[in-house]
Amino acid sequence: MKTKNWFMAIIESAIWYAFIYYFLYIIKNPVDLRQGASILLVLSYLGIITCPWIRNTEAWKNMWEDKK
């Protein structure tokens, strides 16, 4: 595996850790539901985007391919 993939995997792990931590925080403490859901949504999108496994699929490459 390339160094970039290892780096992205570490970042992905940190993002998913933050997601789980904030999710548990929301369950325990009263917070604004709209704000909490927005933060969890952003963290889940970032976790999916930074996943090296998903970034190396053909579907991902086709999505970002320049269609002229």
N, C-alpha and C positions, 0 to 999 in steps of 0.2 A: 504494500500500500504506500502511496506517495505521502510525503510530509504534509502536503496541503490537506489530504484526506484525514490524517491524524489530527491536525489542528482543527479542522471543521468538526470532527467527532467530539473533541474536547469541548468546543464551544456549544455544540448541540447538547451534550450532557449537562453543561451548566445552565442552559436555557430550560431544559426539562426539570432540573432540580428547582429552579426558581418557580416554574409552573406548579409543581407539587407543593412546594413550601407556601406559595401564595394561596393555593386552593385550600390547604389545611387552615391557613390563617383566616380565610373568608368563612369557613365553616365554624371556627371557634369564636370569632369576634364579629360584632355587628358592623357592617360596612355598607356603603352604597352599592346596591346590586348592579346598577348600570355600569359604574366604574369598574367594579370587580370583574364583571363579565367581559368588559372591553380589554382589560389587562390580560386576562386569561386567553382571550381570543388572539391577541397580538403575540403572546408568548408561544401559543401552539403553532401559529403560522411561522414564526421564526424558527421553532424547533423542526418543523417539517422542511423548511427551505434550507437550513444548514445541514441537514442529514446527508452525509456523503453517499449513502446507499441509494437514496432517491435521486440525487444529482447526477448519478452515473447511468440512469436508465435512458432508454431510447425516447420514451415519452417526454422526459424533461428536455432532452437535447432538441427534439422536434418542436417543443413549445417555444424555445428561444431562438430557433433557426430563422434567419432573415428570409422572408418569402417575398421575392420580387417578381 
